[in-house]
């Protein structure tokens, strides 16, 4: 018989441990007979298997659409009178095939079962739930209107996702045009301009300032292109870091909203 690790709840009691059984279903049946409802059950792995799994394991995450789905469904279940743990457990059962999403919600369940508040647990995932999201949840917990608070968050998240989609759609055409223009410009500067300069020099013709400036630009790009690429990467990294900070996120939100055809 194999050994299985399990976590289970019975009213306000939480229990975890290892049990011998022939399958996961048998584990669930054994625990059900003692009044426990299984939260999670998995085959106990050896030390080597555990080390390998940790090396290959990816962190759970939520996309924008998944966060909207999670918030909407949790709000609906709480407003229908379902307890928080049962609502979260039901969500995991429904979305079990979405590994990253299920992993996050499963971790939330485990931490709540240790006695932490839902808002405090969400605060442990700042990359998924920003401070504004946690603040609304905390307010809902304090006032007994958690379902309504989550419903409000779902509406706001859906609007943000729709805005993000409009921004991406609006940026596709300009990016394609800009890429084509830069490609043509680089081709002309690297292949055509040097030949024109060489021909003019051999003919003794004085080149205009604009042409000389283009030649100097080409030489600069050819000589320092590794530094230029590193500089562009550094700027992009700084922009991404800024966008993930709270002031940066607010600034970019206002910026996108003010853009024509987007805001």
PyMOL commands that set and color helices and strands:
alter all, ss='L'
color gray80, all
select helices_A, chain A and resi 24-33+47-56+64-79+84-94+99-113+118-123+131-143+146-203+209-244+246-258
alter helices_A, ss='H'
color red, helices_A
select strands_A, chain A and resi 2-10+13-21+37-43
alter strands_A, ss='S'
color yellow, strands_A
deselect
rebuild
show_as cartoon
